[in-house]
Amino acid sequence: MTRKRPNALVRLAFQVEHYSETLSWRLRHKLRLARPPRILPYRGYGTTRASLIKARVLEDRKVRPPWKRYTLVGSAIASWKRYMTLEIPHARVAVRWGDKRWEGTTDEEGFLELWVEPPEGVKAGWHEVELELLSPVSRRGAPRVCAPVLVSGPEAELGVISDIDDTVIVTEVTNVLKRFWTLFLTEHRTRLPFEGVDAFYQALRQGSTGSACNPIFYVSSSPWNLYEHLDEFLGLHHIPAGPLLLRDWGLSRTGFAPGGGHGHKLEKIRGLMDAFAPLPFLLIGDSGQEDAEHYRTIVREYPGRVRCVYIRNVWHRSGRERELAAIAEDIRAAGSQMLTVDDTVTAARHAASQGWIRRQEVAEVQAHRQEDLQARTPLDALDREPT
């Protein structure tokens, strides 16, 4: 597959922006005008052979915790601080996992991605890795945090890759005004998951045995600035934690985001498929954007690795049904299957019939869906009906 290279103007603009930001950071740091640095740990992932440590080094903007934000103005200020990040490029970070130690350097956007070999004897499940900032030196001492890492072991029967917006969380990303409101002026406490999604994803994680520890990954076009917001949302609604693979908004080496479609999802999914080979996967998305098209590409590129594609029916333009039917046929021809569903229970019944989850979990998903529906206002429930 050929990749479109950014034009010379984009590359030049990126270099100018990167140089000016780096110079600004160094000057402010030297004059002691910069805020103290902060390490924001992300959920990493991997196997007992190789695991990815992920984090970002930023100037600490002191975003107030959720329980101290009571008003729309407070939410708006917190959102502004999340988006107006000041990244620290070329920061040196020490990583400690058990008796092993490594060092890594952040890129021009402050991101740290470091592949490491886990200590001997590491088992499947979640582990904590210590991160320490070595440079730049902070007046408050070297910041230290723990980064969670999900290790997949031989117990895993399959992996799950899920979109977030309008697949897990009710977002209505196809509506520009509602999308803006969701991204900038709401808290994770007020956003709603789709009914029964917590029980369904828990069942997928447990697999056919109830103890499979199947890894779940969340891939989204949302910006990395929303990482903490989304991670807190998953925990609040008891949706299984998993690595979040988001998108860097703004000018980059490859162009400007959020423009240019959702092709970045393909790169992230390919990375997961390669890292966990030969583990099979389920792919879950929605009908409102390009999930079905991307998943068709993955099915073709990784023959025999995708057990099923689930596409949730949400609002979409006229004619989308015909496009989805054609994509489903292509996926069947490639040796997999695609199912469009109106609710989580339908997907759970199909997964149970295929032996991917235990049959008794279908009743649990149905019960959770009913509880979630009853907790909605009548207008909320009506808004969630498929169109």
C-alpha positions in Angstrom: 0.0 0.0 0.0 1.5 3.4 -1.0 1.4 6.2 1.5 0.8 9.8 0.5 3.8 11.9 1.4 3.3 15.3 2.9 4.2 18.1 0.5 7.2 20.4 0.9 5.1 23.2 2.4 3.7 21.0 5.1 7.2 19.8 6.0 8.6 23.3 6.1 5.7 24.6 8.3 6.2 21.7 10.7 9.9 22.4 10.9 9.4 26.1 11.6 6.7 25.4 14.2 8.9 22.8 15.9 12.0 25.0 15.9 10.1 28.0 17.3 8.4 25.9 20.1 11.7 24.3 21.1 13.4 27.7 21.2 10.5 29.1 23.2 10.7 26.3 25.7 14.4 26.5 26.2 14.3 30.3 26.7 11.4 30.1 29.2 13.1 27.2 31.0 16.3 29.1 31.3 14.5 32.3 32.6 12.5 30.1 35.0 9.3 31.2 33.4 8.3 27.7 32.3 5.9 25.6 34.4 7.2 22.5 36.0 7.3 19.5 33.7 4.8 16.7 34.1 4.9 13.1 32.8 1.5 11.9 31.6 1.5 8.1 31.5 -0.5 6.3 28.9 -1.6 2.6 29.0 1.1 0.6 27.2 0.7 -2.9 25.8 2.6 -5.9 24.5 3.6 -9.5 25.1 6.2 -11.3 27.3 8.6 -10.8 24.4 8.2 -7.1 23.8 6.0 -4.3 25.3 5.5 -0.7 24.4 5.9 2.0 27.1 3.9 5.2 26.3 3.8 8.6 27.9 4.0 12.3 27.2 6.1 15.0 28.9 4.3 18.4 29.2 4.3 21.6 31.2 2.0 21.1 34.1 -1.1 23.3 33.5 -2.8 22.2 36.8 -6.1 21.0 35.4 -8.5 20.8 38.3 -9.7 17.2 39.1 -13.2 16.3 38.1 -14.6 16.4 41.6 -13.6 20.1 41.8 -15.3 21.2 38.6 -18.9 22.1 39.2 -20.0 24.5 36.4 -20.0 24.8 32.7 -17.3 27.5 33.0 -15.2 25.1 35.0 -15.5 22.4 32.4 -14.7 24.9 29.6 -11.5 26.1 31.4 -10.4 22.5 32.0 -11.0 21.7 28.3 -9.0 24.8 27.2 -6.1 23.7 29.4 -6.2 20.2 28.0 -6.0 21.4 24.5 -3.5 24.2 25.0 -0.7 21.8 26.0 2.9 22.9 26.0 4.9 19.9 25.0 8.5 19.3 26.1 10.5 17.8 23.2 13.7 15.8 23.6 13.1 15.1 27.3 15.0 12.2 28.7 12.9 9.6 30.7 14.1 6.6 32.7 11.9 3.5 32.6 12.1 0.9 35.4 10.3 -2.5 35.3 11.4 -4.9 37.9 15.2 -5.3 37.8 15.4 -3.7 34.3 16.1 -0.1 33.3 16.0 1.8 30.0 16.1 5.4 28.9 14.1 7.0 26.2 13.7 10.5 24.6 10.5 12.3 23.7 9.9 13.4 20.1 9.1 16.9 19.0 5.5 16.7 20.3 6.6 15.4 23.7 5.6 11.8 23.1 7.6 8.8 24.5 7.3 5.4 22.8 9.8 2.8 23.9 9.7 -0.9 23.1 11.3 -3.0 25.9 11.8 -6.6 26.8 9.8 -7.3 30.0 11.6 -8.9 32.9 11.8 -12.6 33.0 8.7 -14.3 34.5 6.2 -11.5 33.7 2.7 -13.0 33.5 -0.3 -11.9 31.5 -2.3 -8.9 32.9 -1.7 -5.4 34.0 1.7 -4.3 35.3 3.1 -1.0 36.5 6.3 0.5 35.2 8.0 3.5 36.9 8.9 6.5 34.8 11.3 9.2 36.0 12.1 12.5 34.2 15.9 12.8 33.9 15.9 16.1 31.9 15.0 18.8 31.9 15.7 19.2 35.6 12.8 20.5 37.6 13.2 22.8 40.6 10.7 20.5 42.4 12.9 17.4 41.7 12.5 14.6 39.2 8.9 13.8 38.6 8.0 10.1 38.9 4.8 8.3 37.8 3.7 4.8 37.2 2.6 3.7 33.7 0.2 0.7 33.3 1.2 -1.9 30.8 -1.1 -4.6 29.5 0.8 -7.9 28.8 -1.1 -10.5 26.7 -0.2 -14.1 27.4 -1.0 -17.6 26.0 -4.4 -17.5 27.8 -5.8 -15.0 25.3 -8.2 -16.4 22.8 -8.6 -13.3 20.7 -8.1 -9.5 20.8 -10.7 -6.8 20.5 -10.1 -3.5 18.7 -12.9 -1.0 19.2 -13.7 2.5 18.0 -14.9 4.9 20.8 -17.1 7.6 19.5 -20.6 6.3 18.7 -19.4 2.8 19.4 -18.7 2.9 23.1 -19.7 6.5 23.9 -22.7 8.4 22.6 -21.0 11.2 20.7 -22.9 11.9 17.5 -19.6 12.9 15.8 -21.5 13.4 12.5 -23.1 16.4 14.0 -20.6 19.3 14.0 -22.2 21.3 16.8 -22.8 18.3 19.1 -19.2 17.1 18.4 -17.9 20.5 19.5 -20.0 20.5 22.6 -18.9 17.0 23.5 -15.2 17.6 23.0 -14.9 21.0 24.7 -17.8 21.5 27.1 -18.7 18.2 28.7 -17.2 16.0 31.5 -16.8 12.3 31.5 -19.4 12.2 34.3 -22.1 13.6 32.0 -21.4 11.6 28.9 -23.2 8.3 28.3 -22.1 4.9 27.1 -24.2 2.8 24.8 -26.6 0.6 26.7 -25.0 -2.7 27.8 -21.6 -2.0 26.4 -19.9 -2.5 29.8 -21.2 -6.1 30.2 -20.5 -7.0 26.5 -16.9 -5.9 26.7 -16.4 -7.6 30.0 -17.7 -10.8 28.4 -15.4 -10.4 25.5 -12.5 -9.8 27.9 -13.3 -13.0 29.8 -13.8 -15.1 26.6 -15.2 -18.5 26.3 -13.6 -19.8 29.6 -14.4 -16.8 31.8 -10.6 -16.3 32.4 -9.1 -15.7 29.0 -7.9 -12.1 29.7 -8.5 -11.1 26.1 -6.8 -7.7 25.5 -9.1 -4.8 24.4 -7.8 -1.8 22.6 -9.6 1.5 21.9 -8.7 3.3 18.7 -10.2 6.8 18.1 -9.8 10.0 16.1 -10.1 12.0 19.3 -7.0 14.0 20.3 -4.5 12.8 22.8 -5.6 15.8 24.9 -8.7 13.9 25.8 -6.8 10.8 27.1 -7.4 11.4 30.8 -11.1 12.3 30.0 -11.7 9.1 28.1 -9.7 6.9 30.6 -11.8 8.2 33.5 -15.0 7.6 31.5 -14.1 3.9 31.0 -13.5 3.5 34.7 -16.6 5.4 35.8 -18.8 3.1 33.7 -17.0 -0.1 34.4 -15.9 -0.6 30.9 -12.8 -2.8 30.7 -9.6 -0.7 30.7 -7.4 -1.0 27.6 -4.8 1.0 25.8 -6.2 4.1 24.1 -4.7 4.9 20.7 -5.7 8.4 19.9 -4.6 11.1 17.4 -2.3 14.1 17.7 -4.2 17.2 16.6 -2.4 20.1 14.9 0.5 20.3 12.5 2.7 17.2 12.2 5.1 15.7 9.8 2.3 14.0 7.9 -0.1 17.0 7.6 -2.7 18.8 9.7 -5.2 17.0 12.0 -8.1 16.7 12.4 -8.3 17.1 8.6 -7.5 14.4 6.2 -10.0 11.6 7.2 -9.4 8.8 9.6 -6.6 6.9 7.9 -4.4 7.1 11.0 -6.7 4.4 12.5 -5.4 2.0 9.9 -1.8 2.5 10.9 -2.6 2.0 14.6 -4.6 -1.2 13.9 -1.9 -2.6 11.7 0.6 -2.0 14.6 -1.6 -4.0 16.9 -2.1 -6.8 14.4 1.7 -7.0 13.9 2.5 -6.8 17.6 0.1 -9.6 18.6 0.5 -12.0 15.7 -0.9 -14.6 15.3 -3.7 -13.7 17.8 -7.1 -13.4 16.0 -9.2 -10.2 16.5 -12.7 -8.9 16.6 -13.2 -5.4 15.2 -16.0 -3.1 16.5 -17.1 0.2 15.0 -20.1 2.2 13.9 -21.8 3.1 10.6 -21.4 6.8 10.9 -17.8 7.2 9.7 -15.2 5.0 7.9 -14.9 2.1 10.3 -16.3 -0.5 8.0 -14.0 0.6 5.1 -10.9 0.5 7.3 -11.9 -2.9 8.8 -12.4 -4.3 5.3 -8.8 -3.2 4.5 -7.5 -5.0 7.6 -9.4 -8.2 6.8 -7.8 -8.2 3.3 -4.3 -7.4 4.6 -4.4 -10.0 7.5 -6.2 -13.0 6.0 -7.5 -15.4 8.6 -6.8 -13.0 11.5 -10.2 -11.2 11.8 -13.0 -13.4 13.2 -15.8 -10.8 12.8 -16.5 -7.1 12.2 -19.3 -5.6 14.3 -20.8 -2.3 13.0 -23.2 -0.5 15.3 -26.0 1.3 13.4 -26.0 5.0 14.2 -27.3 8.0 12.2 -25.8 8.1 8.7 -26.4 9.6 5.4 -28.8 8.3 2.8 -27.3 5.4 0.8 -25.0 4.2 3.6 -26.9 1.0 3.9 -26.0 0.0 0.3 -22.4 0.8 1.0 -22.3 -1.3 4.2 -23.9 -4.2 2.3 -21.2 -4.1 -0.3 -18.5 -3.9 2.3 -20.0 -6.9 4.2 -20.0 -8.9 0.9 -16.3 -8.0 0.4 -15.4 -9.1 3.9 -17.2 -12.4 3.5 -15.3 -13.0 0.2 -12.1 -12.3 2.1 -12.9 -15.1 4.6 -14.4 -13.2 7.5 -17.8 -11.8 8.4 -19.5 -8.5 9.2 -22.6 -7.9 11.2 -24.5 -4.6 11.5 -26.3 -4.4 14.8 -28.8 -2.0 16.3 -27.9 -2.8 19.9 -25.3 -4.5 22.1 -27.5 -7.5 22.9 -27.6 -8.5 19.2 -23.8 -8.5 19.0 -23.6 -10.5 22.3 -25.9 -13.2 21.0 -23.9 -13.6 17.8 -20.6 -13.7 19.8 -22.0 -16.4 22.0 -23.2 -18.4 19.0 -19.7 -18.3 17.7 -18.2 -19.4 21.0 -16.3 -16.2 21.7 -18.2 -15.4 24.9 -20.1 -17.7 27.4 -23.8 -18.0 26.6 -24.8 -16.9 30.1 -23.2 -13.6 29.5 -25.9 -12.7 27.0 -28.5 -12.4 29.8 -26.1 -10.2 31.7 -25.6 -7.9 28.7 -29.4 -7.7 28.3 -29.9 -6.9 32.0 -27.3 -4.1 31.8 -28.8 -2.7 28.7 -32.2 -2.6 30.4 -30.8 -0.9 33.5 -29.1 1.7 31.3 -32.3 2.4 29.4 -34.2 2.9 32.6 -31.6 5.3 33.8 -32.0 7.5 30.8 -34.6 10.2 30.5 -37.3 9.4 27.9 -35.7 11.8 25.5 -32.3 10.2 25.9 -33.7 6.7 25.3 -35.5 8.0 22.1 -32.2 9.5 20.9 -30.5 6.2 21.2 -32.9 4.3 18.9 -31.3 3.4 15.5 -32.3 5.4 12.5 
